[in-house]
Amino acid sequence: MVRAAPFVPEIRLDVGEAIVAMWEAAAAKPPPYFAFPWVGGQAVARYLLDHRALVAGRRVLDVGTGSGLCAIAAALAGARAVVATDV
């Protein structure tokens, strides 16, 4: 389902619906961290969008990007280049 991240409504992501059900279904393998805009990432994304000068014109590397929320926020905040990486 595509929806806005709660604390970053200007960014819409295709995310999972039921985190607990997905977590339990993935019991034998790593959980789908990418499927949810985690609160910590939302906080970082919100901070980047509210303080654009931190990344404007710079290159940004988002390590352990998960949903890509922080990388997207950096791009929207004016980063010159953004690389998002995860397992």
C-alpha positions, 0 to 999 in steps of 0.5 A: 500500500502506498501511503505517506510516512506519519511524520514525513507526510511529503514522502509516500512509500509502498509499505507493508500493512501488518508489521507483526504478521510480517515479522512472524511470517519471516521467523526463519529468515531476516525480517523485512526491515525495508517494508516499514518507515521506522520511527528513527528513520522518520525522525532523521528524514523530518530533521533533514527536510526541516534543516535542508542546509545540512545536505544541500549541495552535498553527497549523501550515503544512506547506509542500512537504508531500509525503506529508503526514507532518509535517502529520499528526504536527503534528495528532496532536501537538495543533496547533490547526489544520494546513494542508498545501500542495504543488504 
